Amino acid sequence: MMCDPREDRFVVTALNEAVPGSVKSVFKAWEERLNTSGEHLKSNEGDPELLVYIPFTSDVKIKSISVVGGADGTSPSKMRVFINREGIDFSDAEGTQAIQEWELVENLQGVLEYQTRYSKFQSVANITLHFPENFGGDTTQIHYIGLKGEATQLKRDVVATIVYEITPNPSDHKTKAEHGGGLSHVE
């Protein structure tokens, strides 16, 4: 099963993206991963670093991550991952130990998947991907991010109103006498 943040793409965010909101375009169907003609995620000129925050609607187990970058040195060359940490910025990412790091290769054909240390990627409510560098380009470009895994549980809304009876109201309860049983009256 593919973990699909496309359902909640509007809450996916990125820091240092050249076009605000363009991070949403990198979450697309597997079949569309090589389509580079449309919108893509691009860092600001002269600063190749990107930080992508992805929340999920339920906890997930992530088995692998796939990244298709741009050509001519603009693909990310390193990926650092943080899980269940909201509000990470670049100084946090640089000063915090990542749950896992990968040295990436240019994956223009979209065939590579980077396997996670599966035992560490259980019960993931959100994930932050840090791309600190690329292969020498002035910007970093990402055309596709894919997360392979499975949902573990749905998040449920908290029950807003619960009524407890301190003293039961007998008229609210049926007795055995009403059903032909032994008790005839409850007080």
Secondary structure, 3 states (H helix, E strand, C coil): CEECHHHHHHHCEEECECCCCHHHHHCCCHHHCCCCCCCCEEECCCCCCEEEEEEEEEEEEEEEEEEEECCCCCCECEEEEEECCCCCCHHHHHHCCCCEEEECCCCCCCCCCEECCHHHCCCEEEEEEEECCECCCCCCEEEEEEEEEEEEEECCCCCCCCCCCCCCCHHHCCCHHHHCCCCCCCC
